[in-house]
Amino acid sequence: MRIHQLRNATLIIESGAFRILVDPMLAARHGLPPLCLRGGWQRNPLVDLPPSAAAALDGVTHCLITHCRKGHFDHLDRAGVEFLRDRQIPLICTPHDAPYLARRGLRVQPLPRDHQRPSAFLGGQIRTLRCTHGRGLVGRLMEHGVGYFIQLPGEPSLHLCGDTVLSPVLRRFLTEQQPDICVAPAGGARLDLGGEIIMGLDQVLELTTLLKGQVVANHLQALNHCPVTRSALLAAAREAGLSQRLWVPEDGEMLHFEARESRH
C-alpha cells in the first residue's frame, strides 16, 4: 500500500490497480474563505496542491468522503465536486451525506447506517466509525462525519480517522482493532470560539502510544485555523520516543507500507 499525501486531509491510497481519493479539496491557493479570523484574514488553502497532484489525480478510481456539509469545504470543495462529477468516479459515503452529494450529480455509493457492520469494498471490506469533531457548544455546531476502517487483501489494515478529537470511542476502537496504519488529523484546528475540533500535538502523540503500528499525521499547514506545524510535531515525537512510528509527510510525499511489516 502507498499513501500519497496531497494537502490537508486530501490524499490518495494506492492498492494494486485501485487509487482511492480521500476528501478532495482541490482549489487553488487562497481560493476559499478563511475558517477563523485569528491571526488575520487569511484565505484558504494557504498553499497550492503539490506538483505531483495532477498526475496522481488522473489515476483515481474511487473516492471516500468523511464529511462535507455545514461548510466543510476543506473535505470537499467546488473543484473537488467538479472533478468527481466530470469523471463519474464512484464515491463512497454515509447515508447521511448521500442525498446531498447525489443532488450535485455525483455517483454515490452509500454505506450502511450501522457503524458496526462491514461492507464489501474492492475485494476486502470497509466500515465506518463515528467522529467527534469538537466538544461543547462548538461540537454541537459541527458536522461530525465518520472515519473509515479498511481491510484489503494482502495489504496492511488502515484506519482513516476523519476529523475528530481523540474520543473514548476512538480510543477503544484503536486499542481493540490495532490497525497497521492510522491516518490522524494533527493540526489542532480551532475556530474563533471554543476548543480544538480535531486532534492536536498532544492527542496525536497519545494516539500513537495506543497503537503498535504506524501513524500518519496530516491536516497540517494548509488551513488558517490549524496552528500545529510539522516541525513542532516531529520534535515532540522525537522527544517522546515515537519518531519511528509517527510519519509527518510533506505535501506531495509518498509513503510505502507493507502488510503487517515495517515500512521502507
Beta strands, then each sheet from edge to edge (+ up, - down):
strand 1: 2-7
strand 2: 10-15
strand 3: 18-22
strand 4: 62-64
strand 5: 91-93
strand 6: 108-110
strand 7: 119-121
strand 8: 124-130
strand 9: 146-151
strand 10: 158-160
strand 11: 181-185
strand 12: 214-218
strand 13: 246-247
strand 14: 254-256
sheet 1: 6+ 5+ 4+ 3+ 2- 1+ 14-
sheet 2: 7+ 8- 9+ 10- 11- 12- 13-
end
